[in-house]
Amino acid sequence: MGGLRFDVVARDGASLARRGVLYTPHGPIATPAFAPVGTQGAVKALAPRDLLGLGVEVVMANAYHLAMRPGADTVAALGGLHALSGWDGPLMTDSGGFQIFSLQGASRVDDDGVTFKSHVDGSMHRFTPESVVALQQTLGADLVMPLDVCTGHPAPRARAAHDMRVTLRWAERARRSHTRPDQWLYGIVQGSVYADLRAESARSTAQLGFPAYAIGGVSVGESKPEMLAAVEAAVPHLPPHAPRHLLGVGHPEDIVEGVARGIDTFDCVMPTRVARTAAALTMDGRINLRNASHVADLRPLDPACGCYACQRFSRGAIRHLFMAGEMLGPHLLTLHNVHFTLDLLRRIRAALESGTFGGFRRDFLARYAHGAYAPARIATATAG
């Protein structure tokens, strides 16, 4: 185990994409990287040995959820978040700002912090920038996020500006209160879809001297062009030597485009969540195994995939498992979707190392978009 450091080892000449290594006390992370989300200390449907077998290098957990259940003191009594999760590799924790501010009617923000009602038992709680830092220092993740105000979409400019400036004041307080040298506390950029607010947020947050940065308040209902424009407005104002994380983004096309705009790490529930609805990610877009067309389909989920599910099971077999309510179905699709996402990042890193990222980006996006599965069809697919 070593300390915290970020090294850039290759750059794309035609974009802001870069290949790096983020060193943490629990091991290195080859970037660009994807962190599967283990909200409550566990990635749904996968054991830590599955994660290791897939090549996962970092997992994202959620401080809000862990504070609500089982509680920070219990996590500490159980040996910390690494012990609780059974995961010995690098861990990130999100503050839970998005979750708190999505509790419509059950949270109230003021200049000092946020008061909210637990989604678990209805009890009242209070988070401040300092208490969230203390919470994450107790949990013991390697990479942690401060409390921020996540602006929903759509939002008037005045609301976005207010939330961004509250986030900035909270970031300064969090920075002062953070004391663990074996953790990196990220500064979070907000500003909704307003480019000048994103730029202001990035510049001001960078002036606080965080070792790493995250872009938040995206993938909250805005269009993909608006999301990418928010990233474009922020990244040039962040320190070039610091890692950059894009919070809550994990669709394949968004990862590729995020990398091109200078993002180093991503996290998202999407690959695991859609797996539990019988959706599989493939190089030719997303497929829904509940469609009756897959009843006797002998093809693997993705002929180009080398994961366990694709090597051992056909589409028709996995469909049967879902229709029969067998737990193996969600497990296999989760294995596949996480493998697909990690393999995409491996291909991106290889392209950056070989200087071919531009061509890879063009070819992947053209193929994925051509066969992209329309999400609306999930609800209308024939159950069979």
Secondary structure, DSSP 8 states (H G I E B T S, - for coil): ----EEEEEEE-TTSS-EEEEEEETTEEEEESEEEEB-TTSS-TT--HHHHHHHT---EEEEHHHHHHTT-HHHHHHTT-HHHHHT--S-EEEE-SHHHHHTSTTSEEE-SS-EEEE-TTT--EEEE-HHHHHHHHHHHT-SEE--------SS--HHHHHHHHHHHHHHHHHHHHH---TTSEEEEEE--TT-HHHHHHHHHHHHHTT-SEEEE-S-SSS--HHHHHHHHHHHGGGS-TTS-EEETT---HHHHHHHHHTT--EEEESHHHHHHTTTEEEETTEEEETTSGGGTT--S-S-TT--SHHHHH--HHHHHHHHHTT-THHHHHHHHHHHHHHHHHHHHHHHHHHHT-HHHHHHHHHHHHHHT---TTHHHHS---
